[in-house]
Structure formats: structure tokens, C-alpha cells
Amino acid sequence: IIIFSIFRHPWQAPLWLTMAFPGYPPHAMPFGVPPAMGPAMGSGVQSDADRLYHAMKGRGTCDTELIEIIGSRPRGHLNMVARAYEALCGHELAADIKGDTSFNYRTLLLALIKPFGEYLADLIHDAVDGPGTKEGELIDVLSQVNPMELAALREAWEYKYVHKHGHLDECLKSETSFHFRKTLLHALRGTRMPPGAVDAARVECDADRLYRAGEKRLGTDDDTFIDIITGSSAEHLQAVSAAYMARHGHFLEKAIEKETSGDYRKALLAFCTPRPIYVAQRVRDAVHGAGTKDSVLIRMFAMNDKPMLMQASAAYERLFKRCMVHDIEKDTSGDYKRLLLCLLHP
């Protein structure tokens, strides 16, 4: 995909991206952390708690109510609903959902009502717990979170998992290796540009540094690749890629593919991909071919709020000439499908 960048001001998203995805980039506020209280956040908390209680009270479950509320409310609102629910009936919302639902439907519902930092910490724990490491899950999280989301992840990890796995940095050191390890540890520093930021004064310099660190020399200066790529927003890297193309006849992504391999390559390419495009690609990975990768699908839908999912749906259609809604309908079923489609509904 050829991407041309039109610079406006330093630390501003390139014009091509704001035109292609209206409303992008998202505000710096992390998903799941409520902004200042307003009519869209906080109003109706008690009513929603009461509706959820009656939907699961007694025999049978009104899944329509669960889907309508949990599939259409912001995460911060749902966190407040969960607290109101416990005050109302004396037990946790999550416990009642576990008892009244099952399989992928239950997994997605529970993911949507968790505080966002805790959800991210749970994903990292799932990736490193037990034999082997789920590198793809680590990449999905650490390549796409913004600095505020990363801070929420760190805080939740210290509260929930430090006693079992040690500090997050220590855990990833023990679970990964070589340049892939260094990439993730650099990402954990939290010094990445905010989403959408482009430093126009740095673009040409970064393109030149990456060329000299890779294709111009024998061997690869991986420290330079890791430092620039993990410290830059995806939008800045897309601008660098356009400059790289103008100078060297191909995009930065091709240079990364030539100079790196394995999970290290996958991680660098993920850092270079704007979030709506990344989500679209991962959803396509989840539904394409035989079977459905439900863990990936659930992760993409639970990690991103409704506006981001709408942008990802638009990117999906542009990239694959297919409708995300139709592909979800074909690959899923039952209440799980209904919840996914509710999350995609404006």
C-alpha cells in the first residue's frame, strides 16, 4: 500500500491519515479511563446496573439486555456500572456474568467490563503464563498501546501479578530473547510519541539513519532500528516510510523485512502500523481461512473502543475490499456474534 504523507505542523498527524479516518488520532486519554464526567459518561449508571441485575436474576438470562448495555457503553461507564451493581445486590457483576453465560460470548463480556489497565495486564499474563510464550499477544498489546495506556497496564500489573511474575520488565526479560526482547523492553519505557504525532523536522533524518543502520551497511545496527521505531508514533513512521521511498525506491517496511526476521520483524512492522489499520489486519487474520481465531478477534474488539472499531472497519474495507460486518457474521454465531456486531454498530 503506497502511503503519501502531507506534513502540516510538527507533532501533528499527517493529512492523509486524518482524511482517510475522520476523528483519528484518538484523544490521548487511555481507553477505559473516563474523561471528566458529562452526559455521556456516568448518567444512567444506576439504571444500567438495575437492568443487568434483572437480566440475570432468577432462571434464564436476558442476553438482549446484556448485549445492549455492555456492547454500547464506554468502558469507563461500565466500570462504574460494575461498582453500582455490587452495591445493589452484594456480589460482583463479573461473577454473575460467569454464571449466566459461556464460551467466547462470556470471555468478551468479561473483557469489556474490566478496567482497561487490568485487562491489558491480564493479556500479558496470559501470554507469559505456563509453558511457552504467546509472542503475538505481546506484540498486539505493546505495539499498539499509547503511553497513558502503558502506565495503566504497569500499575495493574504491579497490583495483580508482581508477586507471581516479578516486575513487568523482569517478566518479559525472562520470557523473550535477543532483539525481540530488546524491542519490547524499549516499548515499556513509555517514551513513545503520542498517537498521531509527527515530528516533521525529524522525518528525513530518521529515514537516513535507518538506511545507514540497515541497507547501506554490512549487517544491521539493530539498536538504531529499535530506538527509532519504538520511540515514534506509527504515523511518524509512516511519514518516515514515505521519505524512505522517495530516497531509496521502496518503503521502510520492505527494509525491515530484508534486515530482520521472526517475532522481531513482526514487532517492528506492528509499531509502524497505525492502530485502525493494525486492528483491521488482525481481524482479517482472525476470520480468514479455515476456522476462526477467536482469541485474536476478542482481543481486537476488547482492546479498542467503538470509535476505533469504526475506523478499523473503514480500513478493513479499503484494504481488503470486503465488509468487516459481513465477515464477522459469516465466521461467528449466536450471542457472541450479536455482541461483536453491537460493538461495530455506530
C-alpha positions as YAML, in Angstrom:
chain: A
units: angstrom
residues:
- id: 1
  name: ILE
  ca: [0.00, 0.00, 0.00]
- id: 2
  name: ILE
  ca: [1.53, 3.28, -1.05]
- id: 3
  name: ILE
  ca: [1.09, 5.99, 1.56]
- id: 4
  name: PHE
  ca: [1.89, 9.61, 0.87]
- id: 5
  name: SER
  ca: [2.32, 11.99, 3.78]
- id: 6
  name: ILE
  ca: [1.47, 15.69, 3.62]
- id: 7
  name: PHE
  ca: [3.08, 17.47, 6.55]
- id: 8
  name: ARG
  ca: [1.38, 20.28, 8.34]
- id: 9
  name: HIS
  ca: [2.99, 21.01, 11.69]
- id: 10
  name: PRO
  ca: [5.41, 19.08, 13.89]
- id: 11
  name: TRP
  ca: [3.69, 16.62, 16.23]
- id: 12
  name: GLN
  ca: [0.53, 16.63, 14.11]
- id: 13
  name: ALA
  ca: [-0.97, 13.66, 12.30]
- id: 14
  name: PRO
  ca: [-0.29, 13.64, 8.54]
- id: 15
  name: LEU
  ca: [-3.13, 14.94, 6.44]
- id: 16
  name: TRP
  ca: [-3.61, 11.63, 4.57]
- id: 17
  name: LEU
  ca: [-4.46, 9.88, 7.84]
- id: 18
  name: THR
  ca: [-6.95, 12.42, 9.15]
- id: 19
  name: MET
  ca: [-8.67, 12.46, 5.74]
- id: 20
  name: ALA
  ca: [-8.80, 8.65, 5.50]
- id: 21
  name: PHE
  ca: [-10.02, 8.16, 9.08]
- id: 22
  name: PRO
  ca: [-12.09, 11.12, 10.32]
- id: 23
  name: GLY
  ca: [-11.63, 11.59, 14.05]
- id: 24
  name: TYR
  ca: [-8.21, 9.92, 14.07]
- id: 25
  name: PRO
  ca: [-6.00, 10.01, 16.06]
- id: 26
  name: PRO
  ca: [-7.94, 9.35, 19.25]
- id: 27
  name: HIS
  ca: [-7.57, 11.62, 22.24]
- id: 28
  name: ALA
  ca: [-4.62, 10.83, 24.47]
- id: 29
  name: MET
  ca: [-6.96, 9.64, 27.24]
- id: 30
  name: PRO
  ca: [-6.50, 5.88, 27.52]
- id: 31
  name: PHE
  ca: [-9.40, 3.61, 26.69]
- id: 32
  name: GLY
  ca: [-11.28, 2.67, 29.81]
- id: 33
  name: VAL
  ca: [-10.27, 5.75, 31.80]
- id: 34
  name: PRO
  ca: [-13.30, 8.04, 31.94]
- id: 35
  name: PRO
  ca: [-12.86, 11.70, 30.99]
- id: 36
  name: ALA
  ca: [-14.45, 14.48, 33.01]
- id: 37
  name: MET
  ca: [-17.98, 13.49, 33.95]
- id: 38
  name: GLY
  ca: [-20.52, 14.56, 31.36]
- id: 39
  name: PRO
  ca: [-23.89, 13.50, 29.99]
- id: 40
  name: ALA
  ca: [-22.35, 10.60, 28.02]
- id: 41
  name: MET
  ca: [-20.34, 9.30, 30.98]
- id: 42
  name: GLY
  ca: [-21.94, 8.45, 34.29]
- id: 43
  name: SER
  ca: [-25.58, 9.21, 33.51]
- id: 44
  name: GLY
  ca: [-27.67, 6.08, 33.71]
- id: 45
  name: VAL
  ca: [-25.19, 4.10, 35.81]
- id: 46
  name: GLN
  ca: [-27.77, 3.01, 38.40]
- id: 47
  name: SER
  ca: [-30.34, 2.27, 35.71]
- id: 48
  name: ASP
  ca: [-27.90, 0.08, 33.80]
- id: 49
  name: ALA
  ca: [-26.91, -1.75, 36.98]
- id: 50
  name: ASP
  ca: [-30.57, -2.42, 37.74]
- id: 51
  name: ARG
  ca: [-31.26, -3.64, 34.19]
- id: 52
  name: LEU
  ca: [-28.29, -6.02, 34.31]
- id: 53
  name: TYR
  ca: [-29.41, -7.35, 37.68]
- id: 54
  name: HIS
  ca: [-32.90, -8.15, 36.40]
- id: 55
  name: ALA
  ca: [-31.48, -9.60, 33.17]
- id: 56
  name: MET
  ca: [-29.63, -12.26, 35.16]
- id: 57
  name: LYS
  ca: [-31.94, -12.62, 38.16]
- id: 58
  name: GLY
  ca: [-33.62, -15.98, 38.60]
- id: 59
  name: ARG
  ca: [-33.77, -18.67, 35.93]
- id: 60
  name: GLY
  ca: [-32.71, -17.76, 32.41]
- id: 61
  name: THR
  ca: [-30.80, -14.75, 31.14]
- id: 62
  name: CYS
  ca: [-31.98, -11.86, 29.02]
- id: 63
  name: ASP
  ca: [-28.99, -11.74, 26.69]
- id: 64
  name: THR
  ca: [-30.53, -8.91, 24.67]
- id: 65
  name: GLU
  ca: [-30.19, -6.66, 27.72]
- id: 66
  name: LEU
  ca: [-26.59, -7.76, 28.35]
- id: 67
  name: ILE
  ca: [-25.62, -7.11, 24.75]
- id: 68
  name: GLU
  ca: [-27.42, -3.79, 24.50]
- id: 69
  name: ILE
  ca: [-25.78, -2.39, 27.64]
- id: 70
  name: ILE
  ca: [-22.30, -3.91, 27.58]
- id: 71
  name: GLY
  ca: [-21.96, -3.66, 23.80]
- id: 72
  name: SER
  ca: [-22.87, 0.01, 23.58]
- id: 73
  name: ARG
  ca: [-21.47, 1.73, 26.69]
- id: 74
  name: PRO
  ca: [-17.94, 3.14, 27.10]
- id: 75
  name: ARG
  ca: [-15.63, 1.09, 29.31]
- id: 76
  name: GLY
  ca: [-15.36, 3.80, 31.97]
- id: 77
  name: HIS
  ca: [-19.16, 3.84, 32.27]
- id: 78
  name: LEU
  ca: [-19.24, 0.04, 32.57]
- id: 79
  name: ASN
  ca: [-16.62, 0.17, 35.33]
- id: 80
  name: MET
  ca: [-18.96, 2.44, 37.28]
- id: 81
  name: VAL
  ca: [-21.92, 0.17, 36.50]
- id: 82
  name: ALA
  ca: [-19.97, -2.79, 37.92]
- id: 83
  name: ARG
  ca: [-19.44, -0.92, 41.20]
- id: 84
  name: ALA
  ca: [-23.10, 0.11, 41.34]
- id: 85
  name: TYR
  ca: [-24.14, -3.48, 40.60]
- id: 86
  name: GLU
  ca: [-22.13, -4.82, 43.53]
- id: 87
  name: ALA
  ca: [-23.61, -2.19, 45.83]
- id: 88
  name: LEU
  ca: [-27.10, -3.11, 44.59]
- id: 89
  name: CYS
  ca: [-27.01, -6.87, 45.02]
- id: 90
  name: GLY
  ca: [-23.94, -7.64, 47.12]
- id: 91
  name: HIS
  ca: [-21.97, -9.64, 44.54]
- id: 92
  name: GLU
  ca: [-19.81, -8.85, 41.56]
- id: 93
  name: LEU
  ca: [-21.14, -8.27, 38.07]
- id: 94
  name: ALA
  ca: [-18.31, -10.41, 36.66]
- id: 95
  name: ALA
  ca: [-19.30, -13.35, 38.86]
- id: 96
  name: ASP
  ca: [-22.91, -13.24, 37.67]
- id: 97
  name: ILE
  ca: [-21.85, -12.99, 34.03]
- id: 98
  name: LYS
  ca: [-19.59, -16.02, 34.52]
- id: 99
  name: GLY
  ca: [-22.52, -17.97, 35.95]
- id: 100
  name: ASP
  ca: [-25.04, -16.95, 33.28]
- id: 101
  name: THR
  ca: [-23.02, -17.07, 30.05]
- id: 102
  name: SER
  ca: [-20.43, -19.31, 28.39]
- id: 103
  name: PHE
  ca: [-17.60, -19.70, 25.89]
- id: 104
  name: ASN
  ca: [-16.47, -16.80, 23.67]
- id: 105
  name: TYR
  ca: [-19.56, -14.76, 24.50]
- id: 106
  name: ARG
  ca: [-18.68, -14.86, 28.20]
- id: 107
  name: THR
  ca: [-14.99, -14.13, 27.54]
- id: 108
  name: LEU
  ca: [-15.80, -11.00, 25.53]
- id: 109
  name: LEU
  ca: [-18.37, -9.72, 28.04]
- id: 110
  name: LEU
  ca: [-15.89, -10.08, 30.90]
- id: 111
  name: ALA
  ca: [-13.14, -8.38, 28.90]
- id: 112
  name: LEU
  ca: [-15.37, -5.38, 28.16]
- id: 113
  name: ILE
  ca: [-16.31, -4.67, 31.79]
- id: 114
  name: LYS
  ca: [-12.76, -4.78, 33.22]
- id: 115
  name: PRO
  ca: [-10.78, -1.60, 33.90]
- id: 116
  name: PHE
  ca: [-8.57, -1.21, 30.84]
- id: 117
  name: GLY
  ca: [-5.24, -1.40, 32.65]
- id: 118
  name: GLU
  ca: [-6.31, -4.64, 34.33]
- id: 119
  name: TYR
  ca: [-7.43, -6.09, 31.00]
- id: 120
  name: LEU
  ca: [-4.05, -5.31, 29.42]
- id: 121
  name: ALA
  ca: [-2.25, -6.85, 32.40]
- id: 122
  name: ASP
  ca: [-4.40, -9.97, 32.03]
- id: 123
  name: LEU
  ca: [-3.42, -10.22, 28.36]
- id: 124
  name: ILE
  ca: [0.29, -10.02, 29.20]
- id: 125
  name: HIS
  ca: [-0.21, -12.61, 31.95]
- id: 126
  name: ASP
  ca: [-1.98, -14.92, 29.52]
- id: 127
  name: ALA
  ca: [0.93, -14.51, 27.08]
- id: 128
  name: VAL
  ca: [3.63, -15.45, 29.59]
- id: 129
  name: ASP
  ca: [1.89, -17.85, 31.99]
- id: 130
  name: GLY
  ca: [2.57, -21.55, 31.66]
- id: 131
  name: PRO
  ca: [4.84, -23.29, 29.16]
- id: 132
  name: GLY
  ca: [5.88, -21.24, 26.14]
- id: 133
  name: THR
  ca: [5.20, -17.60, 25.35]
- id: 134
  name: LYS
  ca: [2.46, -16.17, 23.11]
- id: 135
  name: GLU
  ca: [4.61, -13.63, 21.27]
- id: 136
  name: GLY
  ca: [1.73, -12.48, 19.05]
- id: 137
  name: GLU
  ca: [-0.27, -11.43, 22.09]
- id: 138
  name: LEU
  ca: [2.68, -9.44, 23.45]
- id: 139
  name: ILE
  ca: [3.03, -7.68, 20.09]
- id: 140
  name: ASP
  ca: [-0.71, -6.92, 19.91]
- id: 141
  name: VAL
  ca: [-0.56, -5.16, 23.26]
- id: 142
  name: LEU
  ca: [2.83, -3.45, 23.43]
- id: 143
  name: SER
  ca: [2.97, -2.20, 19.83]
- id: 144
  name: GLN
  ca: [-0.42, -0.51, 20.00]
- id: 145
  name: VAL
  ca: [-0.87, 0.99, 23.47]
- id: 146
  name: ASN
  ca: [-0.19, 4.69, 23.98]
- id: 147
  name: PRO
  ca: [1.93, 5.98, 26.90]
- id: 148
  name: MET
  ca: [-1.07, 6.53, 29.20]
- id: 149
  name: GLU
  ca: [-2.44, 3.07, 28.49]
- id: 150
  name: LEU
  ca: [1.00, 1.63, 29.16]
- id: 151
  name: ALA
  ca: [1.09, 3.40, 32.52]
- id: 152
  name: ALA
  ca: [-2.30, 1.88, 33.39]
- id: 153
  name: LEU
  ca: [-1.00, -1.55, 32.37]
- id: 154
  name: ARG
  ca: [2.09, -1.18, 34.57]
- id: 155
  name: GLU
  ca: [0.03, -0.10, 37.56]
- id: 156
  name: ALA
  ca: [-2.38, -3.03, 37.18]
- id: 157
  name: TRP
  ca: [0.49, -5.49, 36.72]
- id: 158
  name: GLU
  ca: [2.16, -4.33, 39.94]
- id: 159
  name: TYR
  ca: [-1.09, -4.76, 41.83]
- id: 160
  name: LYS
  ca: [-2.17, -8.09, 40.36]
- id: 161
  name: TYR
  ca: [0.84, -10.07, 39.13]
- id: 162
  name: VAL
  ca: [4.11, -8.77, 40.58]
- id: 163
  name: HIS
  ca: [4.01, -11.38, 43.36]
- id: 164
  name: LYS
  ca: [3.85, -14.20, 40.79]
- id: 165
  name: HIS
  ca: [5.97, -12.97, 37.88]
- id: 166
  name: GLY
  ca: [8.00, -10.08, 39.28]
- id: 167
  name: HIS
  ca: [8.03, -6.60, 37.76]
- id: 168
  name: LEU
  ca: [6.84, -6.38, 34.16]
- id: 169
  name: ASP
  ca: [10.32, -5.66, 32.78]
- id: 170
  name: GLU
  ca: [11.77, -8.64, 34.65]
- id: 171
  name: CYS
  ca: [8.99, -10.90, 33.43]
- id: 172
  name: LEU
  ca: [9.49, -10.01, 29.76]
- id: 173
  name: LYS
  ca: [13.26, -10.37, 30.11]
- id: 174
  name: SER
  ca: [12.78, -13.96, 31.24]
- id: 175
  name: GLU
  ca: [10.12, -14.81, 28.64]
- id: 176
  name: THR
  ca: [11.70, -13.35, 25.48]
- id: 177
  name: SER
  ca: [15.16, -13.16, 23.92]
- id: 178
  name: PHE
  ca: [17.56, -11.29, 21.65]
- id: 179
  name: HIS
  ca: [16.31, -8.32, 19.59]
- id: 180
  name: PHE
  ca: [12.65, -9.15, 20.20]
- id: 181
  name: ARG
  ca: [13.27, -8.83, 23.94]
- id: 182
  name: LYS
  ca: [15.07, -5.52, 23.48]
- id: 183
  name: THR
  ca: [12.20, -4.19, 21.34]
- id: 184
  name: LEU
  ca: [9.59, -4.96, 24.00]
- id: 185
  name: LEU
  ca: [11.74, -3.58, 26.82]
- id: 186
  name: HIS
  ca: [12.26, -0.34, 24.90]
- id: 187
  name: ALA
  ca: [8.50, -0.13, 24.40]
- id: 188
  name: LEU
  ca: [7.98, -0.47, 28.16]
- id: 189
  name: ARG
  ca: [9.90, 2.75, 28.78]
- id: 190
  name: GLY
  ca: [6.77, 4.70, 27.86]
- id: 191
  name: THR
  ca: [8.63, 7.35, 25.86]
- id: 192
  name: ARG
  ca: [6.84, 6.76, 22.57]
- id: 193
  name: MET
  ca: [5.32, 9.76, 20.77]
- id: 194
  name: PRO
  ca: [1.57, 10.09, 21.39]
- id: 195
  name: PRO
  ca: [-0.77, 8.65, 18.72]
- id: 196
  name: GLY
  ca: [-0.90, 10.78, 15.59]
- id: 197
  name: ALA
  ca: [2.22, 12.78, 16.43]
- id: 198
  name: VAL
  ca: [4.60, 13.52, 13.54]
- id: 199
  name: ASP
  ca: [7.80, 15.48, 14.03]
- id: 200
  name: ALA
  ca: [8.30, 16.84, 10.51]
- id: 201
  name: ALA
  ca: [11.78, 18.15, 11.36]
- id: 202
  name: ARG
  ca: [12.92, 14.62, 12.20]
- id: 203
  name: VAL
  ca: [11.41, 12.66, 9.33]
- id: 204
  name: GLU
  ca: [14.24, 12.97, 6.78]
- id: 205
  name: CYS
  ca: [16.87, 12.43, 9.45]
- id: 206
  name: ASP
  ca: [15.16, 9.27, 10.72]
- id: 207
  name: ALA
  ca: [14.85, 7.90, 7.19]
- id: 208
  name: ASP
  ca: [18.57, 8.49, 6.63]
- id: 209
  name: ARG
  ca: [19.56, 6.96, 9.98]
- id: 210
  name: LEU
  ca: [17.53, 3.84, 9.29]
- id: 211
  name: TYR
  ca: [19.07, 3.48, 5.83]
- id: 212
  name: ARG
  ca: [22.59, 3.82, 7.22]
- id: 213
  name: ALA
  ca: [21.73, 1.37, 10.03]
- id: 214
  name: GLY
  ca: [20.44, -1.24, 7.61]
- id: 215
  name: GLU
  ca: [20.69, -1.43, 3.87]
- id: 216
  name: LYS
  ca: [23.75, 0.78, 3.48]
- id: 217
  name: ARG
  ca: [26.00, -1.37, 5.65]
- id: 218
  name: LEU
  ca: [27.01, -4.99, 6.06]
- id: 219
  name: GLY
  ca: [24.97, -6.28, 8.96]
- id: 220
  name: THR
  ca: [22.28, -4.36, 10.79]
- id: 221
  name: ASP
  ca: [22.57, -1.77, 13.54]
- id: 222
  name: ASP
  ca: [19.56, -3.13, 15.41]
- id: 223
  name: ASP
  ca: [19.89, -0.64, 18.27]
- id: 224
  name: THR
  ca: [19.15, 2.22, 15.87]
- id: 225
  name: PHE
  ca: [16.15, 0.41, 14.38]
- id: 226
  name: ILE
  ca: [14.75, -0.37, 17.82]
- id: 227
  name: ASP
  ca: [15.38, 3.11, 19.22]
- id: 228
  name: ILE
  ca: [13.70, 4.99, 16.37]
- id: 229
  name: ILE
  ca: [10.81, 2.60, 15.79]
- id: 230
  name: THR
  ca: [9.77, 2.02, 19.41]
- id: 231
  name: GLY
  ca: [10.09, 5.72, 20.23]
- id: 232
  name: SER
  ca: [7.99, 7.01, 17.31]
- id: 233
  name: SER
  ca: [4.27, 7.00, 16.67]
- id: 234
  name: ALA
  ca: [3.04, 4.84, 13.81]
- id: 235
  name: GLU
  ca: [2.04, 7.99, 11.97]
- id: 236
  name: HIS
  ca: [5.56, 9.42, 12.26]
- id: 237
  name: LEU
  ca: [6.95, 6.11, 10.98]
- id: 238
  name: GLN
  ca: [4.56, 6.22, 8.01]
- id: 239
  name: ALA
  ca: [5.96, 9.65, 7.18]
- id: 240
  name: VAL
  ca: [9.49, 8.27, 7.54]
- id: 241
  name: SER
  ca: [8.50, 5.39, 5.26]
- id: 242
  name: ALA
  ca: [7.31, 7.84, 2.59]
- id: 243
  name: ALA
  ca: [10.62, 9.72, 2.82]
- id: 244
  name: TYR
  ca: [12.49, 6.40, 2.63]
- id: 245
  name: MET
  ca: [10.56, 5.54, -0.53]
- id: 246
  name: ALA
  ca: [11.41, 8.89, -2.13]
- id: 247
  name: ARG
  ca: [15.13, 8.33, -1.48]
- id: 248
  name: HIS
  ca: [15.60, 4.60, -1.95]
- id: 249
  name: GLY
  ca: [12.76, 3.36, -4.15]
- id: 250
  name: HIS
  ca: [10.90, 1.28, -1.59]
- id: 251
  name: PHE
  ca: [9.21, 1.75, 1.75]
- id: 252
  name: LEU
  ca: [10.71, 1.34, 5.19]
- id: 253
  name: GLU
  ca: [8.63, -1.79, 5.73]
- id: 254
  name: LYS
  ca: [10.48, -3.57, 2.93]
- id: 255
  name: ALA
  ca: [13.81, -2.62, 4.51]
- id: 256
  name: ILE
  ca: [12.61, -4.05, 7.83]
- id: 257
  name: GLU
  ca: [11.62, -7.28, 6.10]
- id: 258
  name: LYS
  ca: [15.07, -7.51, 4.46]
- id: 259
  name: GLU
  ca: [17.06, -6.72, 7.61]
- id: 260
  name: THR
  ca: [15.13, -8.61, 10.31]
- id: 261
  name: SER
  ca: [13.24, -11.85, 10.89]
- id: 262
  name: GLY
  ca: [10.83, -13.73, 13.14]
- id: 263
  name: ASP
  ca: [8.96, -12.10, 16.00]
- id: 264
  name: TYR
  ca: [11.44, -9.22, 15.98]
- id: 265
  name: ARG
  ca: [10.38, -8.36, 12.43]
- id: 266
  name: LYS
  ca: [6.70, -8.75, 13.28]
- id: 267
  name: ALA
  ca: [7.06, -6.40, 16.25]
- id: 268
  name: LEU
  ca: [8.85, -3.67, 14.27]
- id: 269
  name: LEU
  ca: [6.24, -3.84, 11.49]
- id: 270
  name: ALA
  ca: [3.44, -3.65, 14.09]
- id: 271
  name: PHE
  ca: [4.96, -0.48, 15.58]
- id: 272
  name: CYS
  ca: [4.95, 1.01, 12.07]
- id: 273
  name: THR
  ca: [1.23, 0.35, 11.55]
- id: 274
  name: PRO
  ca: [-1.42, 2.93, 12.59]
- id: 275
  name: ARG
  ca: [-3.90, 1.44, 15.02]
- id: 276
  name: PRO
  ca: [-7.02, 1.37, 12.77]
- id: 277
  name: ILE
  ca: [-5.03, -0.44, 10.08]
- id: 278
  name: TYR
  ca: [-3.44, -2.81, 12.58]
- id: 279
  name: VAL
  ca: [-6.84, -3.75, 14.02]
- id: 280
  name: ALA
  ca: [-8.23, -4.29, 10.51]
- id: 281
  name: GLN
  ca: [-5.31, -6.56, 9.62]
- id: 282
  name: ARG
  ca: [-5.62, -8.60, 12.80]
- id: 283
  name: VAL
  ca: [-9.38, -9.02, 12.40]
- id: 284
  name: ARG
  ca: [-8.75, -10.24, 8.86]
- id: 285
  name: ASP
  ca: [-6.13, -12.68, 10.22]
- id: 286
  name: ALA
  ca: [-8.74, -13.93, 12.70]
- id: 287
  name: VAL
  ca: [-11.54, -14.61, 10.19]
- id: 288
  name: HIS
  ca: [-9.56, -15.56, 7.07]
- id: 289
  name: GLY
  ca: [-9.09, -19.20, 6.16]
- id: 290
  name: ALA
  ca: [-10.29, -22.32, 7.94]
- id: 291
  name: GLY
  ca: [-11.61, -21.72, 11.44]
- id: 292
  name: THR
  ca: [-11.77, -18.50, 13.42]
- id: 293
  name: LYS
  ca: [-9.01, -17.26, 15.73]
- id: 294
  name: ASP
  ca: [-11.44, -16.16, 18.42]
- id: 295
  name: SER
  ca: [-8.76, -15.13, 20.91]
- id: 296
  name: VAL
  ca: [-7.40, -12.61, 18.39]
- id: 297
  name: LEU
  ca: [-10.89, -11.40, 17.48]
- id: 298
  name: ILE
  ca: [-11.86, -10.91, 21.12]
- id: 299
  name: ARG
  ca: [-8.57, -9.12, 21.84]
- id: 300
  name: MET
  ca: [-9.05, -6.64, 18.99]
- id: 301
  name: PHE
  ca: [-12.64, -5.87, 19.97]
- id: 302
  name: ALA
  ca: [-11.92, -5.59, 23.69]
- id: 303
  name: MET
  ca: [-8.74, -3.50, 23.29]
- id: 304
  name: ASN
  ca: [-10.42, -0.84, 21.17]
- id: 305
  name: ASP
  ca: [-13.38, 1.40, 21.83]
- id: 306
  name: LYS
  ca: [-16.30, 1.84, 19.44]
- id: 307
  name: PRO
  ca: [-14.88, 4.86, 17.52]
- id: 308
  name: MET
  ca: [-11.61, 2.99, 16.90]
- id: 309
  name: LEU
  ca: [-13.51, -0.12, 15.78]
- id: 310
  name: MET
  ca: [-15.49, 2.03, 13.34]
- id: 311
  name: GLN
  ca: [-12.22, 3.38, 11.90]
- id: 312
  name: ALA
  ca: [-10.85, -0.16, 11.71]
- id: 313
  name: SER
  ca: [-13.97, -1.27, 9.85]
- id: 314
  name: ALA
  ca: [-13.43, 1.50, 7.29]
- id: 315
  name: ALA
  ca: [-9.76, 0.49, 6.96]
- id: 316
  name: TYR
  ca: [-10.82, -3.15, 6.52]
- id: 317
  name: GLU
  ca: [-12.97, -2.24, 3.54]
- id: 318
  name: ARG
  ca: [-10.21, -0.14, 1.98]
- id: 319
  name: LEU
  ca: [-7.52, -2.77, 2.49]
- id: 320
  name: PHE
  ca: [-9.41, -5.96, 1.67]
- id: 321
  name: LYS
  ca: [-12.39, -4.77, -0.42]
- id: 322
  name: ARG
  ca: [-14.62, -6.62, 1.99]
- id: 323
  name: CYS
  ca: [-17.10, -5.64, 4.71]
- id: 324
  name: MET
  ca: [-15.94, -6.41, 8.26]
- id: 325
  name: VAL
  ca: [-19.54, -6.76, 9.46]
- id: 326
  name: HIS
  ca: [-20.29, -9.40, 6.80]
- id: 327
  name: ASP
  ca: [-17.12, -11.35, 7.58]
- id: 328
  name: ILE
  ca: [-17.93, -11.31, 11.31]
- id: 329
  name: GLU
  ca: [-21.46, -12.52, 10.56]
- id: 330
  name: LYS
  ca: [-20.12, -15.42, 8.49]
- id: 331
  name: ASP
  ca: [-17.46, -16.54, 11.00]
- id: 332
  name: THR
  ca: [-19.29, -16.28, 14.32]
- id: 333
  name: SER
  ca: [-22.67, -17.24, 15.72]
- id: 334
  name: GLY
  ca: [-25.21, -16.79, 18.49]
- id: 335
  name: ASP
  ca: [-24.94, -14.18, 21.21]
- id: 336
  name: TYR
  ca: [-21.20, -13.91, 20.60]
- id: 337
  name: LYS
  ca: [-21.92, -12.72, 17.06]
- id: 338
  name: ARG
  ca: [-24.63, -10.35, 18.26]
- id: 339
  name: LEU
  ca: [-22.23, -8.77, 20.77]
- id: 340
  name: LEU
  ca: [-19.47, -8.31, 18.17]
- id: 341
  name: LEU
  ca: [-21.93, -6.69, 15.76]
- id: 342
  name: CYS
  ca: [-23.24, -4.42, 18.51]
- id: 343
  name: LEU
  ca: [-19.69, -3.20, 19.15]
- id: 344
  name: LEU
  ca: [-19.37, -2.37, 15.43]
- id: 345
  name: HIS
  ca: [-22.68, -0.51, 15.32]
- id: 346
  name: PRO
  ca: [-22.34, 3.32, 15.38]
...
